[in-house]
């Protein structure tokens, strides 16, 4: 019979059913063959790891800063030496001019031990140096230092004539060693010098 034959052919052509032994099992997590756990590698501490992996940059920063400061100082050294030399030259010239306009010989009196002459002369030097220092700090060029330094010294030298006019026989009293007259002259010099320096700075 044709129907029986076709059914037999289909039966022979169909694949055999899968058995339970051959069916794949669902995926299950694999377990190690041994029940003992493998030792984990020890990790270094955070501080040790950072210190070992990141080098310290503090010495490099300090070296770079020192080199920068040294380079800047070497570049500014010629200007510093020139301005300082000009200011000191003006100070020496002003002191010599002060000795020239005063009728007394300060060097001789100081050698003789005249305390009054030494006090007056020392105050005069300080009164000349104070406005010159302010002029050096505020000036931006050598001509600026020369001009303002000359003006400041002229004001300080004129102070002696004003003090001599106010205090009668001032020179003779200092030559006799009267310390009070020397202190009065020195205070006058220093007071005018402070105002002179403030005027230059302003």
LINMO-V436056 format. One record per backbone hydrogen bond with DSSP energy under -1.0 kcal/mol. CO is the residue of the C=O (numbers start at 1). NH is the residue of the N-H. Records with the same first field share a line. If there is no record, write none. Layout:
CO: NH + NH
This chain:
1: 5
2: 6
3: 7
4: 8
5: 9
6: 10
7: 11
8: 12
9: 13
10: 14
19: 23
45: 49
46: 50
47: 51
48: 52
49: 53
50: 54
57: 61
58: 62
59: 63
60: 64
61: 65
62: 66
63: 67
64: 68
65: 69
66: 70
67: 71
68: 72
69: 73
70: 74
71: 75
72: 76
76: 80
77: 81
78: 82
79: 83
80: 84
81: 85
82: 86
83: 87
84: 88
85: 89
86: 90
87: 91
88: 92
89: 93
90: 94
91: 95
92: 96
93: 97
94: 98
95: 99
96: 100
97: 101
98: 102
105: 109
106: 110
107: 111
108: 112
109: 114
110: 113
114: 118
115: 119
116: 120
117: 121
118: 122
119: 123
120: 124
121: 125
122: 126
123: 127
124: 128
125: 129
126: 130
129: 133
130: 134
131: 135
132: 136
133: 137
134: 138
135: 139
141: 145
142: 146
143: 147
144: 148
145: 149
146: 150
147: 151
148: 152
149: 153
150: 154
151: 155
152: 156
153: 157
154: 158
158: 162
159: 163
160: 164
161: 165
162: 166
163: 167
169: 173
170: 174
171: 175
172: 176
173: 178
174: 177
178: 182
179: 183
180: 184
181: 185
182: 186
183: 187
184: 188
185: 189
186: 190
187: 191
188: 192
189: 193
190: 194
191: 195
192: 196
193: 197
194: 198
195: 199
196: 200
197: 201
198: 202
